[in-house]
Amino acid sequence: MNMNINRVKIIVTIPPENVEEIRKTVCEAGAGVIGNYTYCTSITKSIGTFMPNDNANPYIGKNNKLEFVEEQKLEFVCDINRVRKVISKLREIHPYEEPAIDIVPLIDESYFK
């Protein structure tokens, strides 16, 4: 199996109040393009859990206490040559000290001829 990966899907969890700012930032950096459409994203409501240790500086919650917080997952596609720029811009404005960012390689449909 020999395939090139040209695009990825990036998934990041965000406090609801920060979603629009982050969506705008990543799309202006070149993410969220599908054919003739821009700003293509998807949002899913979720509940995130985490426990900051003594060295953490949490945006939400308290050190050494298990937290359950309402979040939203923002998903969008990104050309492989723009990933570094998009992730860099995302990290600059994301309120979390350690945002959860998934980068999933996508297989182009043409591979399945």
RATA-V347444 format. One record per backbone hydrogen bond with DSSP energy under -1.0 kcal/mol. CO is the residue of the C=O (numbers start at 1). NH is the residue of the N-H. E is the energy in kcal/mol with one decimal. If there is no record, write none. Layout:
co={CO	CO}
nh={NH	NH}
e={E	E}
This chain:
co={6	7	8	9	10	11	12	14	15	16	18	19	20	21	22	23	24	25	26	27	32	34	37	42	44	46	48	50	52	53	62	67	69	71	72	73	74	75	76	77	78	79	82	83	84	85	86	87	88	89	90	100	102	104	108	109	110}
nh={80	106	78	104	76	102	74	72	18	19	22	23	24	25	26	27	28	29	31	30	40	37	34	75	73	71	69	67	64	56	65	50	48	46	14	44	12	42	10	32	8	82	86	87	88	89	90	91	92	93	94	13	11	9	111	112	113}
e={-3.0	-2.4	-2.2	-3.0	-1.8	-3.1	-3.0	-2.5	-2.4	-1.1	-2.0	-3.0	-2.4	-2.1	-2.6	-2.2	-2.4	-1.2	-2.4	-1.4	-2.8	-1.9	-2.1	-2.6	-3.2	-3.0	-2.7	-3.1	-4.4	-1.4	-1.4	-1.4	-3.0	-2.6	-2.4	-1.7	-2.1	-1.9	-3.1	-3.2	-2.5	-2.2	-2.6	-3.0	-2.3	-2.4	-2.5	-2.7	-1.7	-1.2	-1.7	-1.3	-2.4	-2.7	-1.8	-1.8	-1.0}
